[in-house]
Amino acid sequence: MAILSDYEEDQQNQQPSSSKKEIILAEKEAEAKKPEEEEEEKQQKEKKLVPNKENGLDMENYSWGQSLQEVTVNVPVPQGTKSSLLLCDIKTNSLKVGLKGQPPIIDGELFKPVKVDDCIWSLEDKKMITILICKRDQSEWWKSLLKGDPEIDTQKAEPEPSKLSDLDSETRSAVEKMMFDQRQKQKGLPTSDEIQKEELMKQFMAQNPNMKFPPGAKFM
């Protein structure tokens, strides 16, 4: 019995040591993952492309551009093509474009939902399909026309200043806020929301001088 008791005591003494080892190993694994995660995030960022002049991208068989309200798609077709030979199917979440009886030039799920009733397309000079797509959410940039396609860096997208005055006050405020936040992020400075929270924190601290706040205290 004494031998068994000694064995049990021995096992109990070893348990904390074993737990410590597990904790140390877990910490080392977490530390090892950090550089990997940072590298992965860096690679994802590098994959994003600089947008064209229309805030979109020039693809192999078509090009697209955008404003905050609309997306414009230009699809070249053989000279002399008649509109009756074209297929342009615009749905809330998908787009299919091409020549009837041939593999589609564009076929996939749209980056974001659209207002189908407000979308139009036309054949320009019998050689270019032009599609005007109305975004459902008119306060953000699309990263790509179709999901799974190469993405643009939306922080480098710029609305035409001349068109800001045409927007209603609510949309204009949202656009100006977004532009300000993008510039702040590029400079490594706080966004408008973060500035507002800092101001609220300062006011709260001034109103409660007897309360102790930890360094760097922030409103969540």
Buried (B, 14 or more C-beta within 10 A) or exposed (E): EEEEEEEEEEEEEEEEEEEEEEEEEEEEEEEEEEEEEEEEEEEEEEEBBEBEEBBBBBBEEBBBBBBBBBBBBBBEBEEEBEEEBBBBEBEEBBBBBBBEEEEBBBBBEBBBEBBEEEBEBEBEEEEBBEBBBBBEEBEEBBBBBBBEBEBBBBBBBEBEEEEBEEBEEEBBEBBBBBBEBBEBEEEEEBBEEBBEBEEEBEEEEEEEEEEEEEEEEEEE
